[in-house]
Amino acid sequence: MAALRGLALALESYRGRDRLIRTLGYCCQLVGGVLVEKCTSRSEVGTRLLALSSQLSHCRTILRLFDDLAMFMYTKQYGLGAEEEDVFVRCVSVLSNLTDQLYYPCEHIAWAADAKVLHVDSAWWWSLSTALWGLSLLLGIARSLWMVLKLRKKLRSPTAAFTSQLPQSKWRAMEAQIHSEVLTVLSNLADLANAVHWLPAGVLWAGCFPPWLVGLLGSISSLLSVYQAVRAGSQADASTP
């Protein structure tokens, strides 16, 4: 019952629903792709699962039509990152926010072109939005790797005074943050592989992945995201008096 209650609470939020839809979509693509390619007797079931995956992806695209304002408010609030002490993290975060802000209208135009609302080349806009997504993922990877190196340097500092005076709670918090940043890197790498796959043909491995591999990478990324969300929620509950 506790797990069911937690799932119901997660589904009440937009982010929770998006994680579930994303995970289901990629899992359907993984299973459907395997059935179509490896199991001919189940190819019809696989085709249906791939169709379901496509519809779930389309659902997320439509829901993102309303993300611009929230992204704008976040970007505005962060600004130039004046409160961020680390210059590298500040620059990467500002560039990442700008990239994400540009991503949404590009994707909206591509969707509108597919829906015959706008008479423009949807393929070009899809490629641009995918390139922006890939750039955002690269920036996220760079930020997380930098944070891991920075935190590990603090934890392994040869200065004995630092390690002896560091409170146990802060030590655990830093280790938890390292763990979270490593998971973020792995998640972003899986998404980046798919992002390159969806770029125009001729760009690295664009168009080379079979459906099941796209589903596998997306499932890995989605499950890592779900795990991080659940872990963050558990830590928040534990810290609440």
C-alpha positions, 0 to 999 in steps of 0.5 A: 500500500505504501508503494501504491500511495507513493505512486499516486502522489507522484502521478499528481505532479507534472514531473511525476507523470512525465517520468512515468509516461517516459519510462513506459514509452521507452520500455514499450519501444524496447520490448516492441523492438525486440519482438519485431526484430528477434521474435517473428511470431510475436511481431504483431505484438511488437508493432503494437507496442512500438505504436503505443510508444510513439503515442506516448512520446507524442503525448509528452511533446504536447504536454511540453507545449506548456513548459516555456513559462516555467522554464523562463521563470527558472532561467530568470530566477537563476539569471547569471548565477550570481549566487553560484561560487564556482565560475565554471558551474555558473557559466555552464548553468547559464548556457544550459538554461539558455539552450533549454529555453531555445529548445522549447519553441523549436520543438513547438514549431516542429510539432505545429508543422507536423500538425499542419498548423504551420507551413514550414519544414518540420524536419529542419526544426526537429533537427534543431530542437534535437541538436539543442537537446544534445547540447544541453545534455553535454553541458549537463554532463560537463557540470556533473563531472566537474562537481564529482571531481570537485567533491572527490577532491574535497573528500580526499584532501590530504589535509587531515584537519579538513577530514577530521573536522568535517561533520559526519552529516556533511560527509554523507551529504557530499557522498550522496551528491557524488552518487547523484551526479554520477547517475546524472552523467550516466542518464545524460550519456544514454540520452545523448546517444539517442539524441545523436541517433535522431540527428540528420543522417551523416552525423556520427551514428545518426539513424543507425540504432534499431528501435530496441536499442533506442528503447534500451538507452531511453529505459536506462535513462528513465529508470535512473531518473525515477530512482533519483526522484524516489531517493530524493523524496526518501531523503526529504522525508527522513530529514523532516522532523 
